[in-house]
Amino acid sequence: MFKTYRIGQIVPSSNTTMETEIPAMLTARQQIRPERFTFHSSRMRMKHVVKEELAAMDAESDRCAIELSDARVDVLGYACLVAIMAMGHGYHRQSEERLKRHTAANGGDAPVITSAGALINGLDVIGAKRIAVVAPYMKPLTELVVDYIRNEGFEVADYRALEIPDNLEVGRHDPEKLPAIVASMDTRNVDAIVLSACVQMPSLPVVAKVEAQTGKPVVTAAIATTYAMLKALNLEPIVPGAGTLLSGAY
């Protein structure tokens, strides 16, 4: 008999990728480990990746956490990295604590993962200090994300802002373009590459390709979130084909 875990996701209304990549990783894991996963989402309105919409969207996250705790999910993932990072340095800690309090008050106490906190933690886990970052955001928001990561103690040696303002278009960005984008960056002296600092920009299909191309560990917001979810569930953080962080080495 397999144990089934309920995965809750707090998702921007225009996000189409988090509910694709995280289920893809956890479904792949089902081929090698004796668990099963179901996926449950609650949405926050957001169409354009601008600071005003992100702040308004974040205010809806409390409602989403309560809704998902009604379903007694086993873990919640807040699936918008830039919304958290746009709220100020270290905000992922406040968000995770506040949303967890809501689940507990509703009788459905469950750990809460933010993709922002998960990315920071994932880079720590693999021992990265100096990184390169690819993000789909406009340049000012990308710089805000880079500053947030630097404030957590990492050196961002190089970054690319793809400047896609519409969140639906971010989800339509062809991941096959990412290896060439990384090839245009200076990754010689970095410890890791953040291939997608965004849970909406698809990247999972080319993670192995970019690791082979650069010889560097590749982390994405979705991969880091999956790692953090598995750890929160006390499960081995192993997923086939999902890069170094989920290789079983950590």
Buried (B, 14 or more C-beta within 10 A) or exposed (E): EEEEBBBBBBBBEBBBBBBBBBBBBBEBBEEEBEBEBBBBBBBBEBBEBBBEBBEEBBEBBBEBBBBBBBBBBBBBBBBBBBBBBBBEEBBBEEBBEEBBBBBEEBEBEBBBBBBBBBBBBBBEBBEBEBBBBBBBBBEEBBBBBBEBBEEBEBEBBBBBBBEBBEBEBBBEBEBEEBBEEBEEBEBEEBBBBBBBBBBBBBBBBBBBBBBEBBEBBBBBBBBBBBBBBBBBBEBBBBBEEBBBBBBEEB
